[in-house]
Amino acid sequence: MTNNSQFNIDRTNPGCWTITFNNPPINMFVPDTIVELGAIMTDIEADPSVKVVVFESANPDFFVSHLDVAKAVVRPEALGLWREFVLRLSSSPVVSIAKLRGRNRGIGNEFALACDMRFASRQNALFGQPEIGVGLVPGGGALEWLPRLVGRSRALEIVLSGDDFDADIAERYGWVTRAVDDKDLDSFVVTLARRLASFDRETLAAAKGQVNRFGRPTATELQSATTCSSHCWLCQCAGAPGQGPGHRLRCSE
């Protein structure tokens, strides 16, 4: 990684990488974040010794706040790169774990959803998809992952309300794998990651691959949401004066 990297990678534990996101002040995703994640994914794929990756935040108040849409609009390739990263991460033989503290909204929630497991601080984690409030639809995987995890009605509650949900509700819905008391979260994730890293890599990969047959969105499904979201962006930015929410809706259909 370069000196300007938004991610720090700790490779000291055999078979397990801990990847820490740090983009002050509120851990916002920008297009360069997505490009860097793609490069990290290439490093993961090139290292046959890594079995587990743990993603965490350096900021206890924000895992990921959201995507900087203003910057993403001028780099329309960003959503395609994001979709590619999600597919690579979810299909990788490496097991991915999100350790979640703080606010996690929009693309941050979609990042966590793309990970194989999500463990959240019971006292200090919030989740949400706020896009609806600004006339957008989630385009990074929420519309594909959430119905699989929480069911149709709860997915609609999450997406259409644009509200925040705490870790207890997220656990009850199946949105996160488990809510853990904040004081125990670090040790819990470290213990699990080391246990997974003690197992045979090919066996882990084979088991994950079989589960993926039933629980992983396809490239076509993710492309559909990306296209819908991109249309909303274009309508927001290029709409003629006087065109209101109804115009944006027609563009997203």
Protein Blocks (a to p, Z undefined) as FASTA:
>chain_A
ZZklcbdcdfkbghiacddddddfkopacfklmmmmmmmmmmmmmmmkbmbdcdddfblk
bmbfbdcfklmmmmmmlmmmmmmmmmmmmmpmbdcddddedjdehjlmmmmmmpmbdcdd
fklcccddfklmnopacfehmmmmmmmmnojklmmmmmmnopacdfklmmmnomambdcd
fklmmmmmmmmmmmmmmpcfklmmmmmmmmmmmmcccfklmmmmmmmmmmmmmmmmmpce
hiafklmmmmmZZ
